[in-house]
Amino acid sequence: LNIRPASSTAILSATVEEAATFADPSRYLSDHPKNNVPPHIAALVGRGLHTRPDHPIGIIRAKIQEYFASLPDEYIVYDA
């Protein structure tokens, strides 16, 4: 979920290959000492839980979108 002001000049682009890279759970698993993503959380990546209205992540996403929709400025929601 990426929310930006409608007046923003930022151009967002992602190829299918880049999207697949973000959806790869192994991307978030490493032996780096600052890695705090446990394997069971990394396994949830790419399942689209944020798009399910009855899932807790989907509920939080909806609340965030409602908040930005209530502001006087117009915001555009980019969903990855």
ROTOR-62624 format. One record per residue (C-alpha): residue in three letters; residue number from 0; z negated, x, y negated. Coordinates in steps of 0.2 Angstrom, whole numbers. Each point is the difference from the previous one (the first is absolute). Last residue first. Layout:
// residues N
 type seq     w     u     v
  ALA NUM     Z     X     Y
...
***
This chain:
// residues 80
 type seq     w     u     v
  ALA  79    25     6    17
  ASP  78    -3   -14   -12
  TYR  77     4     2   -18
  VAL  76    -9   -12   -11
  ILE  75     6    -2   -18
  TYR  74   -12    -3   -14
  GLU  73     2   -11   -16
  ASP  72   -14     3   -13
  PRO  71   -12   -14    -4
  LEU  70   -10     3    16
  SER  69    -3   -14    12
  ALA  68    15     7    11
  PHE  67    -9    17     2
  TYR  66   -16    -9     7
  GLU  65    10   -11    11
  GLN  64     9    15     7
  ILE  63   -17     9     4
  LYS  62    -7   -16     8
  ALA  61    16    -2    11
  ARG  60    -2    19     5
  ILE  59   -18    -3     5
  ILE  58     4   -15    10
  GLY  57    14    10     9
  ILE  56   -12    14     4
  PRO  55   -12   -13     7
  HIS  54    14    -8    11
  ASP  53     4   -19    -3
  PRO  52    14     3   -12
  ARG  51     9    13    11
  THR  50    10    11   -11
  HIS  49   -14    13    -2
  LEU  48     0     2    19
  GLY  47    18     6     0
  ARG  46    -2    10    17
  GLY  45     6    16    -7
  VAL  44   -16     9     0
  LEU  43   -14    -8    11
  ALA  42     1    16    12
  ALA  41    -6    10   -15
  ILE  40   -16   -10    -1
  HIS  39    -4     3    19
  PRO  38     4    18    -2
  PRO  37   -13     3   -14
  VAL  36     7     4   -17
  ASN  35   -13    11    -9
  ASN  34    10    16    -1
  LYS  33    -9    13   -11
  PRO  32    -3    12    14
  HIS  31    19     0     5
  ASP  30     2    -3    18
  SER  29    13   -13    -3
  LEU  28     4   -18     2
  TYR  27     8   -10   -14
  ARG  26    18     4     4
  SER  25    -4    -3    18
  PRO  24     0   -19    -4
  ASP  23    18     0    -5
  ALA  22     3   -15   -12
  PHE  21     1    12   -15
  THR  20    13    10     8
  ALA  19    10   -16     5
  ALA  18     0    -5   -19
  GLU  17     7    17    -4
  GLU  16    14    -2    13
  VAL  15     4   -17    -7
  THR  14     2     7   -17
  ALA  13   -11    -2   -14
  SER  12     3    -3   -18
  LEU  11   -11    -5   -15
  ILE  10     6     3   -17
  ALA   9   -14     2   -13
  THR   8     5    -7   -17
  SER   7   -15   -12     0
  SER   6     2   -16   -11
  ALA   5    -3   -11    15
  PRO   4   -17     9     2
  ARG   3    -2     7    17
  ILE   2    -9    -6    17
  ASN   1     3    10    16
  LEU   0    -5    -8    16
***
